[in-house]
Amino acid sequence: LYQKVEKLAPVIFREIRNIDKPMCANVDFYSGFVYDMLGIPVEMNTPIFAIARIAGWCAHIIEEHLNGGRIIRPAYKNIKKNVQYIKLSER
């Protein structure tokens, strides 16, 4: 079933949303299956998901505060020309 979903998802996204970029399943795609095999009730999937991400969410909040409220996006490609940095005290 999981292999079929992995195979069909890009086709469906291409047809319905007109998205034609590569797609990969993340760890959460398989985690529900693993939790089920471990006998963990399905009601616990969301709390486990959240608990596993709290450190990352906190890190993003701290990073945002340290960077003056800007959100850092690793995939962002800047197309603006380079400008000379001006120290905050000189602005």
Secondary structure, 3 states (H helix, E strand, C coil): CHHHHHHHHHHHHHHHHCCCCCCCCCHHHHHHHHHHHCCCCHHHHHHHHHHHHHHHHHHHHHHHHHCCCCCCCCCCCCCCCCCCCCCHHHC
